[in-house]
Amino acid sequence: MKTKSYAYMLAILHASIVGLSFLFTKMAIAESNPLDTLAFRFSISFAVILVLVALKVIKVSYTIESIKKLLPLSLMFPTLFFVFQTFGLKYSQSTDAGILSAITPIITVIIAGYFLKERTSLYQNISIVLSVVGVIFIFLMKGSTMNASDLLGMGLILLSCLATAGYTTMTRSLAKEYTPGEMSFFMMGTGFILFNLAAIISHMSKGTMPEFISPWSSMEFVGSILYLGILASLVTSMLSNTILSKIKASQMSVFANLSTVVTIIAGAFFLNEKITIFDIVGSVLIILGVFGTNYFGERKDHPIKMKLHFDEKEHSVK
């Protein structure tokens, strides 16, 4: 129970970082385009984790077999998730994306149930739906509508939800064999290579390479990228990989909806956005849903045993 409580605290921290990331993403893309932002974001992430590996704070060890297993994970997230999300937002309203993204926990329950044989109780399923309703309620009360003309964008957002659910389920399974550091290093490395390659090719084809570097003259952009690269990419990756070694994929995924609550609070605090009664009601539903999903979890479940490597010592988390 103590181990699960620790996992829940990490999940709340994860949701808080993700919730604030929307604010910093808005600030970053005001100075750069989305693809360049992703390239710089994962450049920072990979540079930091590379230093940690060089200093042996994080130990990694790969074989041909492990690369075959980790490659689909890193393609699922961050690669496919961000590609689908970025182009989904381009072809649909951001509010539509928010509503659709809220169903990720439900998709995760289905996928984890099929592939990992994870079972959720009736009360857990009701709680998951409650959190989803909370997110949808907030967006709808803000005047959001699902526009049929945005079908392409909505389809891509749904694919990004599938990518997230797939990543969550795969991580839960791979946590038996690999440390959070090994999975995160591979993921950050893949994001660094693919997004930088795509951004450079795009600028070279347009003859706009100077625009690739110019955003770094803005201190606001630098601060945003450091947050997105270190906290919103690397730290959240380490957190999610650790959390999924201790609790079910369905329990972890529902915490993602808490990021909506954090985004509302951040918007009010930093952007002076007004918090309405609908925001409060929706937030309460989300919090109750997250609490219920984990409270009604089967007590007989035990976290996956997993080795963590820090400071040249091996520790076993039980």
C-alpha positions in Angstrom: 0.0 0.0 0.0 2.9 2.3 0.8 4.4 1.7 -2.6 1.1 2.5 -4.3 0.7 5.7 -2.3 4.2 6.7 -3.5 3.1 5.9 -7.1 -0.1 8.1 -6.7 2.0 11.0 -5.5 4.3 10.7 -8.5 1.2 10.5 -10.8 -0.2 13.7 -9.3 3.2 15.4 -9.9 3.2 14.0 -13.5 -0.3 15.4 -14.1 0.8 18.8 -12.7 3.8 19.0 -15.0 1.8 18.1 -18.0 -1.0 20.5 -17.1 1.5 23.4 -17.0 3.2 22.3 -20.2 0.2 23.6 -22.2 1.0 27.1 -21.0 4.7 26.8 -21.9 3.9 25.2 -25.3 1.7 28.3 -26.1 4.7 30.5 -25.2 7.1 28.4 -27.3 5.1 28.2 -30.5 4.5 32.0 -30.4 8.2 32.2 -31.3 8.6 29.0 -33.3 6.6 26.5 -35.3 5.4 23.2 -33.7 7.8 20.9 -35.5 10.9 23.1 -34.5 9.5 23.3 -30.9 9.4 19.4 -30.8 12.9 19.2 -32.2 14.4 21.6 -29.6 12.3 20.0 -26.8 13.7 16.6 -27.4 17.2 18.0 -28.1 17.2 19.4 -24.5 15.7 16.2 -23.1 18.3 13.9 -24.8 21.2 16.2 -23.9 20.3 16.1 -20.2 19.7 12.4 -20.0 23.0 11.8 -22.0 24.9 13.7 -19.3 23.2 11.6 -16.6 24.2 8.4 -18.4 27.8 9.7 -18.8 27.9 10.5 -15.1 26.5 7.0 -14.4 23.6 8.5 -12.5 21.5 6.4 -14.9 22.7 3.1 -16.2 21.6 1.8 -19.5 22.4 -1.5 -21.3 21.0 -2.6 -24.6 21.1 -5.6 -26.8 19.7 -6.3 -30.2 16.7 -7.9 -28.6 16.1 -5.0 -26.2 16.3 -2.5 -29.1 13.6 -4.6 -31.0 11.4 -4.3 -27.9 12.0 -0.7 -27.1 11.7 0.7 -30.6 7.9 0.1 -30.9 7.5 1.8 -27.5 9.5 4.9 -28.6 7.7 5.1 -31.9 4.4 5.0 -30.1 5.5 7.8 -27.7 6.8 10.3 -28.3 6.9 10.0 -32.1 3.4 9.0 -33.2 1.7 10.7 -30.3 3.1 14.1 -31.1 2.8 13.7 -34.9 -0.9 12.8 -34.6 -1.5 15.5 -32.0 0.3 18.3 -33.9 -1.5 17.6 -37.2 -4.7 16.9 -35.4 -4.7 20.3 -33.8 -3.9 21.8 -37.2 -7.0 20.3 -38.8 -9.4 20.7 -35.8 -10.3 23.0 -33.0 -8.2 22.7 -29.9 -11.4 22.4 -27.8 -12.4 19.3 -29.9 -9.0 17.9 -29.2 -9.5 18.4 -25.5 -12.8 16.6 -25.5 -11.5 13.6 -27.5 -8.2 13.3 -25.5 -10.3 12.9 -22.4 -11.4 9.4 -23.5 -7.8 8.1 -23.4 -8.3 6.4 -20.0 -11.3 4.4 -21.5 -9.2 3.3 -24.5 -6.4 2.3 -22.1 -8.7 0.2 -20.0 -9.8 -1.7 -23.2 -6.2 -2.2 -24.6 -4.7 -3.1 -21.2 -7.6 -5.5 -20.5 -7.0 -7.3 -23.8 -3.2 -7.4 -23.9 -2.3 -7.4 -20.2 -5.4 -9.1 -18.9 -5.8 -6.2 -16.4 -9.3 -6.3 -14.9 -11.2 -3.3 -13.5 -14.1 -3.4 -11.2 -17.5 -1.8 -11.9 -16.8 1.0 -9.4 -13.5 1.7 -11.1 -15.1 1.8 -14.5 -17.7 4.2 -13.2 -15.0 6.4 -11.7 -13.0 6.4 -15.0 -16.2 7.5 -16.9 -16.8 10.2 -14.2 -13.4 11.7 -14.8 -13.9 11.7 -18.5 -17.4 13.4 -18.1 -15.7 16.0 -15.9 -13.3 17.0 -18.7 -15.9 16.9 -21.4 -18.3 19.0 -19.2 -15.7 21.7 -18.8 -15.0 22.0 -22.6 -18.7 21.9 -23.5 -19.6 24.5 -21.0 -17.0 26.8 -22.5 -19.0 26.6 -25.7 -17.2 23.8 -27.5 -19.0 21.9 -30.2 -17.9 18.9 -32.3 -17.7 20.1 -35.9 -18.3 17.4 -38.5 -16.1 19.4 -40.9 -13.1 18.7 -38.7 -13.3 15.0 -39.1 -9.7 14.6 -40.3 -8.4 16.5 -37.3 -10.6 14.5 -34.9 -9.5 11.3 -36.5 -5.8 12.2 -35.9 -6.5 13.2 -32.3 -8.1 9.8 -31.8 -5.0 8.2 -33.2 -2.9 10.2 -30.7 -5.2 8.8 -27.9 -4.5 5.3 -29.2 -0.8 6.0 -29.2 -0.9 7.2 -25.6 -3.0 4.1 -24.6 -0.6 1.8 -26.5 2.4 3.5 -24.9 0.9 3.1 -21.4 0.1 -0.5 -21.9 3.5 -1.4 -23.5 5.4 0.4 -20.7 3.5 -1.6 -18.1 4.6 -4.8 -19.8 8.2 -3.7 -20.5 8.7 -2.4 -16.9 9.4 -6.1 -16.0 12.6 -6.1 -18.0 13.8 -2.5 -18.3 14.5 0.4 -15.9 12.8 3.8 -16.2 16.1 5.2 -17.2 16.6 2.6 -20.0 13.2 3.3 -21.5 13.4 7.0 -21.1 16.9 7.2 -22.7 15.7 5.3 -25.7 12.5 7.4 -26.0 14.3 10.7 -25.8 16.9 9.5 -28.2 14.3 8.5 -30.8 12.5 11.8 -30.4 15.7 13.8 -30.7 16.7 12.0 -34.0 13.3 11.9 -35.7 12.1 15.4 -34.9 15.4 17.2 -35.6 15.7 15.3 -38.9 12.1 16.3 -39.9 12.6 19.9 -38.9 16.0 20.3 -40.7 14.6 18.6 -43.9 11.6 20.9 -43.8 13.7 24.1 -43.4 16.2 23.0 -46.1 13.5 22.3 -48.6 12.1 25.8 -48.0 15.4 27.5 -47.7 14.6 28.9 -44.2 17.4 27.4 -42.1 18.0 30.8 -40.3 14.4 30.6 -38.9 15.4 27.3 -37.3 17.8 29.0 -35.0 16.3 32.5 -34.6 13.8 31.7 -31.7 16.8 31.2 -29.4 17.2 34.9 -29.2 14.0 35.1 -27.1 14.5 34.4 -23.4 10.8 33.5 -23.1 11.3 30.8 -25.7 14.5 29.5 -24.0 12.7 29.3 -20.7 9.7 27.5 -22.3 11.9 25.0 -24.1 13.9 24.2 -21.0 10.6 23.5 -19.1 9.2 21.4 -22.0 12.5 19.6 -22.6 13.5 18.8 -19.0 10.3 18.6 -17.0 7.5 18.0 -19.5 9.5 15.4 -21.6 12.4 13.9 -19.6 11.0 14.0 -16.1 7.5 13.0 -17.1 8.9 10.1 -19.0 10.9 8.9 -16.0 7.9 9.4 -13.8 5.4 7.5 -16.0 7.8 4.7 -16.6 8.3 4.4 -12.8 4.6 4.7 -12.0 3.7 2.0 -14.4 6.0 -0.4 -12.7 3.8 0.0 -9.6 0.1 0.4 -10.6 -2.1 -0.7 -13.4 -2.2 1.1 -16.8 -5.8 2.0 -16.2 -5.0 3.6 -12.9 -2.2 5.6 -14.3 -4.1 6.8 -17.4 -7.0 8.4 -15.4 -4.5 10.7 -13.6 -3.9 12.4 -17.0 -7.3 14.0 -16.7 -6.0 15.9 -13.7 -3.8 17.9 -16.0 -7.0 19.7 -17.1 -7.5 20.9 -13.6 -3.9 22.1 -13.4 -4.3 23.9 -16.8 -7.3 25.8 -15.5 -5.5 26.9 -12.3 -2.4 27.8 -14.3 -4.5 29.9 -16.7 -6.1 31.8 -13.9 -2.8 32.4 -12.1 -0.6 33.3 -15.0 -3.0 34.5 -17.7 -5.7 36.0 -15.5 -8.3 33.7 -17.1 -11.6 33.5 -15.2 -12.5 30.3 -13.3 -16.2 29.6 -13.8 -18.6 27.5 -11.8 -18.4 25.0 -14.7 -14.7 24.7 -14.2 -15.2 24.0 -10.5 -17.9 21.4 -11.1 -15.9 19.7 -13.9 -12.8 19.7 -11.7 -14.6 18.1 -8.8 -15.9 15.3 -11.1 -12.4 14.7 -12.4 -10.9 14.5 -8.9 -13.6 12.2 -7.7 -13.1 10.0 -10.8 -9.3 9.8 -10.2 -9.8 9.1 -6.5 -12.5 6.4 -7.2 -10.5 4.6 -9.8 -7.6 4.1 -7.4 -9.6 3.7 -4.2 -11.6 0.9 -5.7 -8.6 -0.8 -7.2 -8.1 -4.4 -6.3 -6.1 -4.6 -3.1 -4.6 -7.9 -4.1 -2.6 -6.3 -6.9 1.1 -6.0 -6.3 3.6 -3.7 -8.2 5.9 -5.3 -10.7 9.3 -5.9 -9.3 11.9 -3.8 -11.0 15.5 -2.9 -10.7 16.6 0.7 -10.5 20.2 1.7 -11.1 21.5 4.8 -9.4 25.0 5.7 -8.3 26.5 2.4 -9.4 24.2 0.4 -7.0 21.3 -1.9 -7.7 18.2 -1.5 -5.7 15.1 -3.7 -5.9 11.7 -2.0 -5.5 9.3 -4.4 -3.9 
